[in-house]
């Protein structure tokens, strides 16, 4: 004890020493941060990113550096980055950016925070508007054909220079009435969709004979004899909303007759408990653009 007291420094260098560099400490701090932090050069290439930033961008850490961010960042300004992350859907990141001058280059340092949950009501509204726009586009397409046909037939009846026998005039009038019935069915479908979106209930499915729906639809189209060929068992019955099935079939048949090439084949059959209805034309199809 007296020897230790006389030499207080005797055993000091026998203890283990640890030396952590400032760079290592900074890197460890950045990796532990819950906010995403990354540095992007003036070309938009990611030069550094921590684990949180890689997770927010849906990338592994080792694949982050060297990639293009794909979004413009402005120093001193906050911005939102919208992207789709595989397996997690659409994400919204809040980015606060500052400029930093390093030896020989200038980089932008961005702090990222996932604000998807906060933006969820806005994203849901945008999605609903997109779906509504798509539904309106489909409705406009479906309404166009019968409206155009009614217009043409009405002009024929009104044209005093066209000589039409009474029997033919009667057929044209009946055709107009049939098209008007179809318009009413389409409008009823739109009203049903609006009620569903407003929280109402869907129409209850009913047992429908597929062949009867096909025959009823073919009675409404102007097709030459033999232009449409049907193969369907008379006993094929499905539980479905009759109006929706009719609208769907009418859309396919109209498209085939308008843009395809005759003959048009309508084949309906049961497959593993499901009714499969195929409408096929013999046209060249749509040219692949990729």
C-alpha positions as CSV (number, residue, x, y, z in Angstrom):
1,X,0.0,0.0,0.0
2,X,2.8,2.4,0.8
3,X,4.5,1.6,-2.5
4,X,1.3,2.5,-4.5
5,X,0.9,5.7,-2.5
6,X,4.4,6.8,-3.3
7,X,4.0,6.0,-7.1
8,X,0.4,7.0,-8.1
9,X,1.3,6.8,-11.8
10,X,2.7,3.3,-11.5
11,X,-0.3,1.2,-12.8
12,X,-2.0,3.9,-14.8
13,X,-0.7,2.7,-18.2
14,X,-1.7,-0.8,-17.5
15,X,-5.4,0.1,-18.0
16,X,-6.9,-0.4,-21.6
17,X,-7.2,2.8,-23.6
18,X,-9.9,3.5,-26.2
19,X,-9.7,6.2,-28.9
20,X,-12.8,7.1,-31.0
21,X,-12.1,9.5,-33.8
22,X,-14.5,12.4,-34.5
23,X,-15.3,10.9,-37.9
24,X,-16.3,7.6,-36.4
25,X,-18.5,9.3,-33.8
26,X,-20.3,11.4,-36.5
27,X,-20.9,8.4,-38.7
28,X,-22.3,6.4,-35.7
29,X,-24.6,9.3,-34.8
30,X,-25.9,9.6,-38.3
31,X,-26.5,5.8,-38.6
32,X,-28.5,5.9,-35.3
33,X,-30.7,8.8,-36.3
34,X,-34.3,8.0,-36.9
35,X,-34.6,10.7,-39.6
36,X,-33.2,9.9,-43.0
37,X,-30.0,11.9,-43.8
38,X,-28.3,12.0,-47.1
39,X,-25.9,14.1,-49.1
40,X,-26.6,14.7,-52.8
41,X,-24.1,16.3,-55.3
42,X,-25.1,18.9,-57.8
43,X,-25.8,16.2,-60.4
44,X,-28.4,14.6,-58.2
45,X,-26.3,11.6,-57.3
46,X,-26.5,10.3,-53.7
47,X,-23.0,10.5,-52.1
48,X,-24.0,9.5,-48.6
49,X,-27.1,8.1,-46.9
50,X,-27.8,6.6,-43.5
51,X,-29.8,3.5,-42.8
52,X,-33.1,5.4,-42.2
53,X,-32.8,7.2,-45.6
54,X,-32.3,3.9,-47.4
55,X,-35.3,2.4,-45.6
56,X,-37.5,5.4,-46.6
57,X,-36.4,5.1,-50.2
58,X,-37.0,1.3,-50.2
59,X,-33.4,0.5,-51.0
60,X,-30.7,-1.6,-49.2
61,X,-28.0,0.6,-47.6
62,X,-25.3,-0.7,-49.9
63,X,-27.3,0.3,-53.0
64,X,-28.0,3.9,-52.0
65,X,-24.7,5.6,-52.7
66,X,-24.1,6.3,-56.4
67,X,-27.8,6.3,-57.4
68,X,-29.7,9.2,-58.8
69,X,-32.2,10.6,-56.3
70,X,-34.7,11.4,-59.1
71,X,-36.1,14.4,-57.3
72,X,-35.0,18.0,-57.3
73,X,-33.8,19.5,-54.0
74,X,-33.4,23.2,-53.4
75,X,-31.1,24.5,-50.7
76,X,-32.9,26.3,-47.9
77,X,-36.3,25.0,-49.0
78,X,-38.6,22.3,-47.7
79,X,-40.1,20.0,-50.3
80,X,-42.1,16.8,-50.5
81,X,-40.9,13.7,-52.3
82,X,-43.6,11.2,-53.5
83,X,-42.5,7.8,-54.5
84,X,-43.7,4.2,-54.6
85,X,-41.8,1.8,-52.3
86,X,-42.1,-1.9,-53.3
87,X,-44.3,-3.7,-50.8
88,X,-45.3,-0.5,-49.0
89,X,-47.1,1.4,-51.6
90,X,-47.1,5.2,-52.1
91,X,-44.9,7.1,-49.6
92,X,-44.5,10.8,-48.9
93,X,-41.3,12.2,-47.5
94,X,-40.8,15.6,-46.1
95,X,-37.3,16.9,-47.1
96,X,-35.5,19.8,-45.5
97,X,-32.3,20.7,-47.5
98,X,-29.2,22.8,-46.8
99,X,-26.1,23.4,-48.9
100,X,-22.7,22.5,-47.7
101,X,-19.4,23.4,-49.3
102,X,-16.8,20.7,-49.2
103,X,-13.2,20.8,-50.6
104,X,-13.7,21.0,-54.3
105,X,-17.4,20.5,-54.4
106,X,-20.8,21.6,-53.2
107,X,-23.4,19.1,-51.9
108,X,-26.9,19.3,-50.6
109,X,-27.7,17.7,-47.3
110,X,-31.3,16.6,-46.9
111,X,-33.1,15.5,-43.7
112,X,-36.0,13.2,-44.6
113,X,-39.0,12.4,-42.5
114,X,-41.8,10.0,-43.5
115,X,-45.1,12.0,-43.4
116,X,-47.2,9.4,-45.2
117,X,-49.5,8.8,-42.3
118,X,-50.2,12.5,-41.8
119,X,-50.9,12.8,-45.6
120,X,-53.1,9.7,-45.7
121,X,-56.4,11.6,-45.9
122,X,-55.1,13.7,-48.8
123,X,-53.7,10.6,-50.6
124,X,-57.1,8.8,-50.1
125,X,-58.9,11.8,-51.6
126,X,-56.5,11.9,-54.6
127,X,-57.0,8.1,-55.1
128,X,-60.8,8.5,-55.0
129,X,-60.7,11.4,-57.5
130,X,-58.6,9.2,-59.9
131,X,-61.0,6.3,-59.6
132,X,-63.9,8.7,-60.2
133,X,-62.2,10.1,-63.3
134,X,-61.7,6.6,-64.6
135,X,-65.3,5.7,-64.0
136,X,-66.5,8.8,-65.8
137,X,-64.3,8.0,-68.7
138,X,-65.7,4.5,-69.0
139,X,-69.3,5.9,-68.6
140,X,-68.6,8.5,-71.4
141,X,-67.4,5.7,-73.7
142,X,-70.4,3.5,-73.0
143,X,-72.9,6.3,-73.4
144,X,-71.3,7.5,-76.7
145,X,-72.3,4.5,-78.9
146,X,-76.1,4.5,-78.2
147,X,-76.3,8.3,-78.3
148,X,-74.5,8.4,-81.6
149,X,-76.8,5.7,-83.0
150,X,-79.9,7.5,-81.8
151,X,-78.7,10.7,-83.4
152,X,-78.1,9.1,-86.8
153,X,-81.4,7.2,-86.8
154,X,-83.3,10.3,-85.8
155,X,-81.8,12.3,-88.6
156,X,-82.8,9.6,-91.1
157,X,-86.4,9.8,-89.9
158,X,-86.4,13.6,-90.1
159,X,-84.8,13.8,-93.6
160,X,-87.6,14.5,-96.0
161,X,-85.4,13.7,-99.0
162,X,-85.1,10.1,-97.8
163,X,-87.9,7.8,-99.0
164,X,-88.6,5.1,-96.3
165,X,-91.5,2.7,-96.3
166,X,-93.7,2.6,-93.2
167,X,-92.4,-0.8,-92.1
168,X,-88.8,0.4,-92.3
169,X,-89.7,3.6,-90.3
170,X,-91.3,1.3,-87.7
171,X,-88.1,-0.7,-87.4
172,X,-86.0,2.5,-87.1
173,X,-88.3,3.8,-84.3
174,X,-88.1,0.4,-82.5
175,X,-84.3,0.6,-82.8
176,X,-84.3,4.1,-81.2
177,X,-86.5,2.8,-78.4
178,X,-84.2,-0.1,-77.8
179,X,-81.2,2.2,-77.7
180,X,-83.0,4.5,-75.3
181,X,-83.7,1.5,-73.0
182,X,-80.0,0.8,-73.1
183,X,-79.2,4.4,-72.1
184,X,-81.6,4.1,-69.2
185,X,-79.8,0.9,-68.1
186,X,-76.4,2.7,-68.3
187,X,-77.7,5.6,-66.3
188,X,-79.1,3.2,-63.7
189,X,-75.6,1.7,-63.4
190,X,-74.1,5.1,-62.8
191,X,-76.7,5.9,-60.2
192,X,-75.9,2.5,-58.5
193,X,-72.2,3.4,-58.5
194,X,-72.9,6.8,-56.9
195,X,-75.0,5.1,-54.2
196,X,-72.2,2.6,-53.5
197,X,-69.6,5.4,-53.1
198,X,-72.1,7.2,-50.8
199,X,-72.3,4.2,-48.6
200,X,-75.4,2.5,-50.1
201,X,-75.7,-1.2,-50.9
202,X,-75.0,-3.0,-54.1
203,X,-77.8,-4.6,-56.1
204,X,-78.5,-8.1,-55.0
205,X,-77.2,-10.7,-57.5
206,X,-79.9,-12.7,-59.3
207,X,-79.8,-16.0,-61.2
208,X,-79.3,-15.1,-64.9
209,X,-79.2,-17.3,-67.9
210,X,-76.1,-16.2,-69.8
211,X,-77.4,-17.1,-73.2
212,X,-80.5,-15.0,-72.7
213,X,-78.4,-11.9,-71.9
214,X,-76.2,-12.6,-75.0
215,X,-79.3,-13.0,-77.3
216,X,-80.9,-9.8,-75.9
217,X,-77.7,-7.8,-76.5
218,X,-77.3,-9.1,-80.0
219,X,-80.8,-7.9,-80.8
220,X,-79.7,-4.4,-80.1
221,X,-76.6,-4.3,-82.5
222,X,-76.5,-3.8,-86.2
223,X,-74.6,-6.8,-87.4
224,X,-74.8,-8.6,-90.7
225,X,-76.0,-12.2,-90.7
226,X,-73.2,-14.5,-89.6
227,X,-71.1,-11.6,-88.3
228,X,-71.5,-12.8,-84.7
229,X,-71.1,-16.4,-83.7
230,X,-72.3,-17.6,-80.3
231,X,-71.3,-20.8,-78.4
232,X,-73.0,-21.1,-75.0
233,X,-74.9,-23.8,-73.1
234,X,-78.6,-22.9,-72.7
235,X,-78.4,-24.1,-69.1
236,X,-75.4,-21.9,-68.1
237,X,-76.7,-19.8,-65.2
238,X,-74.8,-17.4,-63.0
239,X,-75.6,-15.2,-59.9
240,X,-74.9,-11.7,-61.1
241,X,-76.3,-8.2,-61.4
242,X,-78.1,-8.4,-64.8
243,X,-77.6,-4.7,-65.6
244,X,-73.8,-4.9,-64.9
245,X,-73.4,-8.0,-67.0
246,X,-75.4,-6.5,-69.9
247,X,-73.3,-3.3,-69.8
248,X,-70.0,-5.3,-69.8
249,X,-71.1,-7.5,-72.7
250,X,-72.4,-4.5,-74.7
251,X,-69.1,-2.7,-74.3
252,X,-67.1,-5.7,-75.6
253,X,-69.4,-6.4,-78.5
254,X,-69.5,-2.8,-79.6
255,X,-65.7,-2.5,-79.5
256,X,-65.3,-5.7,-81.5
257,X,-67.8,-4.6,-84.2
258,X,-66.4,-1.1,-84.3
259,X,-62.7,-1.6,-84.1
260,X,-62.2,-5.3,-84.9
261,X,-62.9,-7.6,-87.8
262,X,-65.8,-10.0,-88.3
263,X,-66.7,-12.7,-87.5
264,X,-67.1,-11.9,-83.8
265,X,-67.1,-15.0,-81.5
266,X,-68.9,-15.0,-78.2
267,X,-68.0,-18.1,-76.1
268,X,-69.4,-18.7,-72.6
269,X,-68.6,-21.7,-70.5
270,X,-68.2,-22.9,-67.0
271,X,-64.7,-23.2,-65.6
272,X,-64.0,-24.5,-62.1
273,X,-67.2,-23.0,-60.7
274,X,-66.9,-19.7,-62.6
275,X,-68.6,-18.5,-65.8
276,X,-66.1,-17.3,-68.4
277,X,-67.4,-15.1,-71.2
278,X,-65.0,-14.3,-74.1
279,X,-65.6,-11.9,-76.9
280,X,-63.1,-12.4,-79.7
281,X,-62.7,-10.6,-83.1
282,X,-60.4,-11.5,-86.0
283,X,-58.8,-8.1,-86.4
284,X,-55.0,-7.4,-86.3
285,X,-55.2,-6.3,-82.7
286,X,-53.3,-3.4,-81.1
287,X,-49.8,-2.9,-82.1
288,X,-47.3,-3.3,-79.3
289,X,-45.5,-0.1,-78.5
290,X,-42.7,-1.6,-76.4
